[in-house]
């Protein structure tokens, strides 16, 4: 029995460390991004995953309309929003 614990123990320890160092933080980040995307409101300054900076002009169920600097309005999926930029920037 002690031999089995000696061989399985390090592997089990590696999986536990892997979970706490990689998997759990990634799940927290995904949850924070999903929360941010679901709380988008008109007037929020956002950056998309493609690097487009703009202001949210309209919010629909799964889509948003972003107003760009030249006044054009572009429709994106909510999942394309990377971050909400602080309005003081």
N, C-alpha and C positions, 0 to 999 in steps of 0.2 A: 504494500500500500504506500509506503514511503517513497518508493521508486517512481510510482505513478504521479505522486504529488510533486516530486522533483522535476519531472519532465513537463507536466501540464501547468504547473505553477507559473513559470516564466511566461508561457504563452498567454495564460489568463491575465497576468499582470500587464502584458503588452496590450491586450484588447481593452482593458480598463483604462490605461493611460491614453490609448488611441481615442477612446470615447470622450474622455474629459478634455483632451487637448485639441481635438479636431472636430468631432461630430457635434458635440453639444454647442460649442460657440457658433458653428455654422447654422444650426437650427435656430439659435437666438437671433442671428442676423437676418435669416429668412423671415422670421416672425416680425421683426421690426420693420423690414421693407414692406411686407404685406400690410401691416398696420398703417404705415405712412401712405401707401398707395390707396388704401380704402378711405383715408381721411382727407384726400385732396379736395380743395375748395376753390371756387372762383377767386382769382386774385393772387393765388400762390405763385411764387417764382420757382420754377422747376428747371432741372437739367435732365434730358433724356439719356438713355444708354448710348445713343449715337452722338451725344455731345451738344445737342440743340438746347440753347437757353431761351426761355420764354416765360410768359405769364399764362396761367390757366384762364381761359375765357369761358368755357362751359364744361360741365361734368355730366356724363351719362353713366349708365350702368357699368359697361366695360371699356368705355372710351372717354377721352378728354379732347377738348379743342384747345390748342396752344396758340396764343397770339405772339408772333415773332416781332423783332425790332422794326421791320419795315411795314408792319401792319397786316401782313398776311396771316391767315388762320390755317393751322394744320391739324388734322385729326390723327390721334395716336391711341393705341391701346394703353390702358392704365399701367400695364406691366412694363411699358417702355420707359416709365419715369424712374430715374436712378435716385434722385434726391430732391428734396425741397430746399431751396436756398433761402437763407435768412434774408428777410426783406431789408435789412440794414446794409447789405453788400451792394 
